[in-house]
Every structure is written in structure tokens, then in C-alpha cells.
Amino acid sequence: MASLRERLNIIVFGTDTKAGKRFDVWLLVLILASTIVVMLDSVSHIRSYAKGYFTIAEWVFTGIFTIEFLLRIWISPRPFKYLFSFYGLVDLFSVLPQYLSLFIPGSHNLIIVRTIRLLRVFRILKMVHLSKEAQSLLDSIERSKNKIIVFLGAAVSLASILGTLMYVVEGPEHGFKSIPLSIYWAVVTMTTVGYGDIAPQTVLGKFIATAIMLIGYGVLAVPTGLISAEIVKGSNNQSKHQCPACGWDRHEAGAQFCNQCGHSLEEEKSRKT
């Protein structure tokens, strides 16, 4: 029995074997199929003549995922660690809605949370090699965090001032019934969303709205520029010396050995000098 659990653990939790990859691929196919069923079930004219088939399909998928969830708990070396992990909670909440629908009508639509399980595709595609690039992006956001916070504070203050000004200029008779509602309009306009549910009617109000629209372009560009500048700065801090053995050229500043193959970088540095 212990040997069986170990073999199943390698298949279910691992992707290094053909059986593990095959298991994850079929799991993703089932998740995608169940998600499509839930989406189609929400379309009234399709549901009207296929409701029975959708119900059967949803229970079949739920039964399969329930067995898979219980299997993961059984073969996991530390069941509680898996159960309270991110994927464990997602697996749990992906099967609960269908059972809750027996007591709470309409709750089965929450099955759409199963789409989060598609994140397992990253394990299959072995995208770990992108972790360095992801970490570089996170580091850039972290370094520009204070600047972004200051900028967002200024943007919120500006939207509050302009929204209040529009309340004074336009007034309730033109749809600006309160200051919070006017600030909402300023934010929608500044972000260039423009729902159109409220619009200025006076000449002065239209002039202010035009100014907010022009400011909006800067509001969208500044955070992107701040993060981009930090990414460039981080790239410039890396040494451009190429490893003579493997050709890797992305090393930390002052590195003496290649972080890919371990070859000495001093040979390349001395050759260039």
C-alpha cells in the first residue's frame, strides 16, 4: 500500500515523468471542459433545451474532481499542508459549489472557480526558467513602489478636487448629484474609460472635462514609465561579460563565476581588457 501511494504521488504531484505529464494534461482538459459547460449553461437559449445534459455533465465532472481531491489528500505525505495550500483550497472550492447547489439554488455557478486550476499548466510547460524574468519585474515594481504610491496619491487628490469642482459648476440638475458621484465621474474620465452615464452640460464643465481627459493620458503613462525605468536600471546593473564556456551573458555585477555552468569569468574579463 505504501508503494502504491508513493507511485501515485509521483504521478499526481509530479510532472517529471510521462505518466505525471499525461495526468496533468488530462486534468486540464477536464477542467476546461467543465468550465465550458458552466459557461454554456449560463446562456438562456442554450440552457432551455440542454439543461438536463448540462446537469449530468456537471455532476460527472464534480464526481471526478472530488475523487481526485480525496486522492491528493490520501497520497500526500502531509495532507493538512496540501489542504490549506493555495492549490488545495482551489481544489476544494472547485467541488463545493455543486454540492451546495442541493441546498442553495444557483450556487453551482460558482464552479467557474475551476478555471483557477488551469494555473497548473505552468507546471506542465516547465516555465520555471522564466522565474528570473518574473523576479526582475517584481524587483522593479518594489523599487518604484514609493514613487507609484506618491503618484497615485496625487492622482486621487486631483480627481477629488476636479470632481468637487464639477459638482459646483454642473450641479445636481445636470446629473452631478453629489460630490462622491462627481469624483466617480472624474476618475472614470481621467482613466479614459468614459461610461457616459454622466456628462457635463455647461461650457465651463466641458472645458474642465477636456482638461481631465488630457491629464488622463499622463495618468496612464506615468506608472508604466516608472516601472520601465527601474527595469532598465536593473538591467544596466548586470554585468555584460559573456561566459567563455556556455555563452551566458547575464551575470550579477562583480560576478567571478558563471551562474549557469560555474566557469570562471576572469578569463573573459582579462581578455577584453
C-alpha positions as CSV (number, residue, x, y, z in Angstrom):
1,M,0.0,0.0,0.0
2,A,2.8,2.4,0.8
3,S,4.4,1.6,-2.5
4,L,1.2,2.4,-4.3
5,R,0.8,5.7,-2.5
6,E,4.4,6.6,-3.5
7,R,3.8,5.8,-7.1
8,L,0.5,7.7,-7.2
9,N,2.2,10.7,-5.5
10,I,4.8,10.8,-8.3
11,I,2.1,10.7,-10.9
12,V,-0.4,13.2,-9.3
13,F,2.0,15.7,-7.8
14,G,4.9,15.4,-10.2
15,T,5.4,16.3,-13.8
16,D,8.9,14.8,-14.4
17,T,7.5,11.5,-15.6
18,K,5.4,10.7,-18.7
19,A,2.6,9.4,-16.5
20,G,2.7,12.7,-14.4
21,K,2.5,14.9,-17.5
22,R,-0.2,12.7,-19.0
23,F,-2.2,13.0,-15.8
24,D,-1.9,16.8,-15.7
25,V,-2.8,17.2,-19.4
26,W,-6.0,15.1,-19.0
27,L,-6.8,17.0,-15.8
28,L,-6.5,20.3,-17.6
29,V,-8.7,19.0,-20.4
30,L,-11.4,18.0,-17.9
31,I,-11.2,21.4,-16.1
32,L,-11.5,23.3,-19.4
33,A,-14.5,21.1,-20.5
34,S,-16.3,21.6,-17.2
35,T,-15.7,25.4,-17.5
36,I,-17.2,25.4,-20.9
37,V,-20.3,23.5,-19.7
38,V,-20.8,26.1,-16.9
39,M,-20.5,29.0,-19.4
40,L,-22.9,27.4,-21.9
41,D,-25.3,26.7,-19.1
42,S,-25.5,30.4,-18.3
43,V,-26.8,31.1,-21.9
44,S,-30.6,31.0,-21.6
45,H,-31.5,29.8,-25.1
46,I,-28.9,27.0,-24.9
47,R,-29.9,26.0,-21.4
48,S,-33.6,25.8,-22.5
49,Y,-33.0,22.6,-24.5
50,A,-29.8,21.2,-23.0
51,K,-30.4,21.8,-19.2
52,G,-30.6,18.0,-18.4
53,Y,-27.4,17.2,-20.3
54,F,-25.6,20.1,-18.6
55,T,-26.7,18.9,-15.1
56,I,-25.5,15.4,-15.8
57,A,-22.2,16.7,-17.1
58,E,-21.6,19.0,-14.1
59,W,-22.2,16.1,-11.7
60,V,-19.9,13.8,-13.6
61,F,-17.1,16.4,-13.6
62,T,-17.8,17.1,-9.9
63,G,-17.5,13.4,-9.1
64,I,-14.2,13.1,-11.0
65,F,-12.7,16.2,-9.3
66,T,-14.0,15.0,-5.9
67,I,-12.2,11.7,-6.3
68,E,-9.1,13.5,-7.5
69,F,-9.2,15.8,-4.5
70,L,-9.6,12.9,-2.0
71,L,-6.9,11.1,-3.8
72,R,-4.5,14.0,-3.4
73,I,-5.2,14.1,0.4
74,W,-4.7,10.3,0.7
75,I,-1.3,10.2,-1.1
76,S,0.1,13.5,0.2
77,P,2.9,13.0,2.8
78,R,1.4,16.0,4.7
79,P,-2.3,16.1,3.9
80,F,-3.1,19.2,6.0
81,K,-0.3,21.1,4.3
82,Y,-1.8,20.3,0.9
83,L,-5.3,21.0,2.1
84,F,-4.5,24.5,3.3
85,S,-2.2,25.3,0.4
86,F,-3.2,27.6,-2.4
87,Y,-3.9,24.7,-4.8
88,G,-5.5,22.6,-2.1
89,L,-8.1,25.4,-1.3
90,V,-8.7,25.9,-5.0
91,D,-9.3,22.2,-5.5
92,L,-11.7,22.2,-2.5
93,F,-13.7,25.2,-3.7
94,S,-13.9,23.8,-7.2
95,V,-16.1,21.0,-6.0
96,L,-18.1,22.5,-3.1
97,P,-20.5,24.7,-5.2
98,Q,-22.1,21.8,-6.9
99,Y,-22.9,20.1,-3.6
100,L,-24.1,23.4,-2.1
101,S,-26.5,23.8,-5.1
102,L,-28.5,21.0,-3.4
103,F,-29.3,23.4,-0.6
104,I,-28.7,26.9,-2.2
105,P,-30.1,27.3,-5.7
106,G,-27.8,29.0,-8.2
107,S,-24.6,28.4,-6.2
108,H,-23.4,25.8,-8.7
109,N,-22.4,28.8,-11.0
110,L,-19.5,29.3,-8.6
111,I,-18.0,26.2,-10.2
112,I,-16.4,28.7,-12.6
113,V,-13.6,28.9,-9.9
114,R,-12.3,25.8,-11.5
115,T,-10.7,28.0,-14.1
116,I,-8.1,28.9,-11.5
117,R,-7.0,25.3,-11.6
118,L,-5.7,25.9,-15.1
119,L,-2.7,27.5,-13.4
120,R,-1.3,24.0,-13.3
121,V,-0.5,24.5,-17.0
122,F,2.6,26.4,-15.8
123,R,3.9,23.2,-14.1
124,I,3.4,21.2,-17.3
125,L,5.1,23.8,-19.6
126,K,8.1,23.9,-17.2
127,M,8.0,27.7,-17.1
128,V,10.3,27.8,-14.1
129,H,13.1,29.2,-16.5
130,L,11.0,32.4,-16.6
131,S,11.3,32.9,-12.8
132,K,14.3,35.1,-13.2
133,E,12.5,37.4,-15.5
134,A,9.5,37.4,-13.2
135,Q,11.7,38.2,-10.3
136,S,13.3,41.1,-12.2
137,L,9.8,42.5,-12.8
138,L,8.8,42.2,-9.2
139,D,12.1,43.8,-8.1
140,S,11.4,46.7,-10.4
141,I,7.9,47.2,-9.0
142,E,9.3,47.0,-5.5
143,R,11.9,49.7,-6.2
144,S,9.4,52.0,-7.8
145,K,6.7,51.3,-5.1
146,N,7.2,54.6,-3.2
147,K,7.1,56.7,-6.4
148,I,3.9,54.9,-7.5
149,I,2.3,55.5,-4.1
150,V,3.1,59.2,-4.3
151,F,1.8,59.4,-7.8
152,L,-1.4,57.6,-7.0
153,G,-1.9,59.9,-4.0
154,A,-1.5,62.9,-6.3
155,A,-3.9,61.4,-8.8
156,V,-6.6,60.7,-6.2
157,S,-6.2,64.2,-4.8
158,L,-6.5,65.7,-8.3
159,A,-9.6,63.6,-9.1
160,S,-11.2,64.7,-5.8
161,I,-10.5,68.4,-6.5
162,L,-11.7,68.3,-10.1
163,G,-14.8,66.2,-9.1
164,T,-15.7,68.7,-6.4
165,L,-15.2,71.5,-8.9
166,M,-17.6,69.8,-11.4
167,Y,-20.2,69.4,-8.7
168,V,-20.0,73.2,-8.1
169,V,-20.1,74.0,-11.8
170,E,-22.7,71.5,-13.1
171,G,-24.8,70.8,-10.0
172,P,-27.5,68.2,-9.4
173,E,-29.6,69.4,-12.3
174,H,-27.0,68.1,-14.8
175,G,-26.6,64.7,-13.1
176,F,-23.8,65.6,-10.7
177,K,-26.0,65.0,-7.6
178,S,-23.2,64.6,-5.0
179,I,-19.5,65.2,-4.5
180,P,-18.7,61.4,-4.3
181,L,-20.7,60.9,-7.6
182,S,-18.8,63.8,-9.2
183,I,-15.4,62.3,-8.0
184,Y,-16.5,58.9,-9.6
185,W,-17.1,60.8,-12.8
186,A,-13.7,62.4,-12.6
187,V,-12.0,59.0,-12.1
188,V,-13.9,57.4,-15.0
189,T,-12.9,60.3,-17.2
190,M,-9.3,60.6,-16.1
191,T,-8.8,56.8,-16.8
192,T,-10.3,57.3,-20.2
193,V,-13.0,54.7,-19.5
194,G,-15.9,57.1,-20.2
195,Y,-19.1,55.2,-19.3
196,G,-21.2,58.1,-20.5
197,D,-23.7,57.8,-17.6
198,I,-22.9,61.3,-16.6
199,A,-21.8,64.1,-18.9
200,P,-21.2,67.9,-18.4
201,Q,-23.7,70.2,-20.0
202,T,-22.2,73.7,-19.4
203,V,-19.4,75.2,-21.4
204,L,-17.2,75.5,-18.3
205,G,-17.9,71.9,-17.4
206,K,-17.0,70.7,-20.8
207,F,-13.7,72.7,-20.6
208,I,-12.9,71.0,-17.3
209,A,-13.8,67.6,-18.7
210,T,-11.4,68.2,-21.6
211,A,-8.6,69.1,-19.2
212,I,-9.3,65.9,-17.2
213,M,-9.2,63.8,-20.4
214,L,-5.8,65.3,-21.4
215,I,-4.5,64.7,-17.9
216,G,-5.7,61.1,-18.1
217,Y,-3.1,60.2,-20.7
218,G,-0.4,61.2,-18.3
219,V,-2.1,59.2,-15.5
220,L,-1.9,56.1,-17.6
221,A,1.7,56.6,-18.7
222,V,3.5,57.5,-15.5
223,P,3.3,54.2,-13.6
224,T,4.4,52.3,-16.7
225,G,7.3,54.7,-17.2
226,L,8.4,54.4,-13.6
227,I,8.5,50.6,-13.7
228,S,10.2,50.6,-17.1
229,A,12.9,52.9,-15.8
230,E,13.6,50.5,-12.9
231,I,13.7,47.5,-15.3
232,V,16.3,49.3,-17.4
233,K,18.3,50.3,-14.4
234,G,18.2,46.8,-13.1
235,S,19.4,45.5,-16.5
236,N,22.3,48.0,-16.5
237,N,23.4,46.9,-13.1
238,Q,24.1,43.4,-14.5
239,S,27.5,42.6,-15.9
240,K,27.6,42.1,-19.6
241,H,30.6,39.7,-19.5
242,Q,29.9,36.6,-21.5
243,C,30.9,33.3,-20.2
244,P,33.6,31.7,-22.4
245,A,32.2,28.3,-21.7
246,C,28.4,28.5,-22.2
247,G,28.0,32.0,-23.6
248,W,25.6,33.2,-20.9
249,D,25.9,37.0,-20.5
250,R,23.5,37.9,-17.7
251,H,25.6,37.8,-14.6
252,E,25.3,40.0,-11.5
253,A,27.7,42.9,-11.3
254,G,31.1,41.8,-10.0
255,A,30.4,38.1,-10.5
256,Q,33.5,36.0,-10.8
257,F,31.9,32.7,-11.9
258,C,29.1,31.9,-14.3
259,N,25.8,31.3,-12.6
260,Q,24.9,28.7,-15.2
261,C,27.9,26.5,-15.6
262,G,30.3,27.7,-12.9
263,H,33.1,28.6,-15.3
264,S,35.4,31.5,-14.2
265,L,34.6,34.8,-15.7
266,E,38.0,36.3,-15.0
267,E,39.3,34.8,-18.3
268,E,36.8,36.7,-20.4
269,K,37.3,39.9,-18.4
270,S,41.1,39.8,-18.8
271,R,40.8,39.0,-22.5
272,K,38.6,42.1,-23.0
273,T,40.9,44.4,-21.1
